[in-house]
Amino acid sequence: TSTRDNSSSMLAVKNWSQALDPTYGLPPDVAFNIIEEDGGDEYSREDTIAAHKYFLAMVSPVFKAMFFGLTKETREVVPIRGTSKDAFTLMIHYIYQKKIYWMGKSVILLLEVVNLAEMYDLKGLMEEVKKPLA
């Protein structure tokens, strides 16, 4: 078995990262706008990180509550604070099983990803990020 949270058992798909490809035919139904400390609340579509609510909900109880709980998020573009776009993108890539080369990443970026793994209850991601920090 894999250490990839619930995502390891999701159907028989070998490469979930293809779902992020616009030509694959599964359009994303949510986007995240990362509001970094030095920026404002404005964004353009190119600045957002696209994903699929059901997919995120299957791998993270936090995303499940966010999109399908009693106080579910209904905005198409969800503002995210307290992290960087690079760190959030790495988390999304991890969830979608994209190959990530952790060893070349800065300690600051890795620590931001650790925070996201904790925030979104992604134990497998936490284990992945700890390896280059050890």
C-alpha positions as CSV (number, residue, x, y, z in Angstrom):
1,T,0.0,0.0,0.0
2,S,1.0,3.6,-0.6
3,T,1.5,6.3,2.0
4,R,-0.7,8.7,-0.1
5,D,-3.7,9.1,2.3
6,N,-7.0,8.0,0.7
7,S,-5.8,9.0,-2.8
8,S,-3.9,5.7,-3.2
9,S,-7.1,3.7,-3.4
10,M,-9.1,6.0,-5.6
11,L,-10.4,3.8,-8.4
12,A,-7.9,2.3,-10.8
13,V,-6.6,5.5,-12.3
14,K,-2.9,5.4,-12.7
15,N,-2.2,9.1,-13.2
16,W,-4.6,11.6,-11.6
17,S,-2.5,14.5,-12.6
18,Q,-3.9,14.2,-16.1
19,A,-7.2,15.6,-14.7
20,L,-5.5,18.9,-14.3
21,D,-4.8,19.1,-18.1
22,P,-7.5,21.2,-19.8
23,T,-7.5,18.9,-22.7
24,Y,-8.4,15.9,-20.6
25,G,-12.1,16.8,-20.5
26,L,-12.8,17.1,-16.8
27,P,-13.0,20.8,-16.2
28,P,-12.2,22.0,-12.7
29,D,-15.0,23.2,-10.6
30,V,-13.1,25.3,-8.0
31,A,-10.1,27.6,-8.1
32,F,-8.0,29.0,-5.3
33,N,-6.6,32.5,-5.2
34,I,-3.6,32.6,-2.9
35,I,-3.5,36.0,-1.2
36,E,0.1,36.5,-0.1
37,E,0.9,39.1,2.5
38,D,2.3,41.6,0.1
39,G,-0.6,41.5,-2.4
40,G,-4.2,42.6,-2.4
41,D,-7.3,40.6,-2.9
42,E,-7.4,41.1,-6.7
43,Y,-6.6,38.2,-9.0
44,S,-6.9,37.1,-12.6
45,R,-7.8,33.6,-13.8
46,E,-4.1,33.0,-14.6
47,D,-3.2,33.6,-10.9
48,T,-5.6,30.9,-9.6
49,I,-4.9,27.2,-8.9
50,A,-7.7,25.0,-10.4
51,A,-8.9,21.7,-8.9
52,H,-11.9,19.4,-8.5
53,K,-14.0,19.6,-5.3
54,Y,-14.9,15.9,-5.2
55,F,-11.3,14.9,-5.7
56,L,-10.0,17.2,-3.0
57,A,-12.8,16.0,-0.7
58,M,-11.9,12.4,-1.1
59,V,-8.3,12.9,0.1
60,S,-8.8,15.5,2.8
61,P,-11.5,15.7,5.5
62,V,-10.9,19.5,5.6
63,F,-11.7,19.9,1.9
64,K,-14.7,17.6,2.4
65,A,-16.1,19.9,5.1
66,M,-15.1,23.0,3.1
67,F,-17.1,21.9,0.0
68,F,-19.8,19.5,1.3
69,G,-20.2,20.4,5.0
70,L,-23.0,22.5,6.6
71,T,-21.2,25.7,5.9
72,K,-19.9,24.7,2.5
73,E,-17.9,27.1,0.3
74,T,-20.0,28.2,-2.7
75,R,-17.6,30.6,-4.4
76,E,-16.0,29.5,-7.6
77,V,-12.7,31.2,-6.5
78,V,-11.8,30.5,-2.9
79,P,-9.3,33.0,-1.3
80,I,-6.5,31.3,0.6
81,R,-4.3,33.2,3.1
82,G,-1.3,32.2,5.2
83,T,0.7,30.4,2.6
84,S,2.4,31.0,-0.8
85,K,1.2,30.1,-4.2
86,D,4.2,27.8,-4.7
87,A,3.4,25.9,-1.5
88,F,-0.3,25.5,-2.3
89,T,0.6,24.4,-5.9
90,L,2.9,21.7,-4.5
91,M,0.1,20.5,-2.2
92,I,-2.3,20.3,-5.2
93,H,0.3,18.5,-7.3
94,Y,0.8,16.0,-4.4
95,I,-2.9,15.4,-4.2
96,Y,-3.1,14.8,-7.9
97,Q,-0.1,12.5,-7.7
98,K,2.2,14.6,-9.9
99,K,5.9,13.8,-9.5
100,I,7.5,16.3,-7.2
101,Y,11.2,16.7,-6.6
102,W,11.4,17.8,-3.0
103,M,15.2,17.9,-2.7
104,G,15.6,21.1,-4.7
105,K,13.1,23.1,-2.7
106,S,14.0,25.7,-0.1
107,V,13.5,25.0,3.6
108,I,11.0,27.9,3.8
109,L,8.9,26.4,1.0
110,L,9.1,22.9,2.6
111,L,7.9,24.4,5.9
112,E,5.0,26.1,4.2
113,V,4.0,22.8,2.7
114,V,4.3,21.1,6.1
115,N,1.9,23.7,7.4
116,L,-0.5,23.0,4.6
117,A,-0.3,19.3,5.2
118,E,-1.2,19.8,8.8
119,M,-4.0,22.3,7.9
120,Y,-5.6,20.1,5.4
121,D,-4.9,16.8,7.3
122,L,-2.8,15.2,4.6
123,K,-0.6,12.8,6.6
124,G,1.1,11.3,3.5
125,L,2.2,14.8,2.3
126,M,3.6,15.4,5.8
127,E,5.7,12.3,5.5
128,E,6.9,13.2,2.0
129,V,8.0,16.6,3.0
130,K,9.8,15.4,6.2
131,K,12.2,13.3,4.1
132,P,14.2,16.3,2.7
133,L,14.0,18.1,6.0
134,A,15.5,15.2,7.9
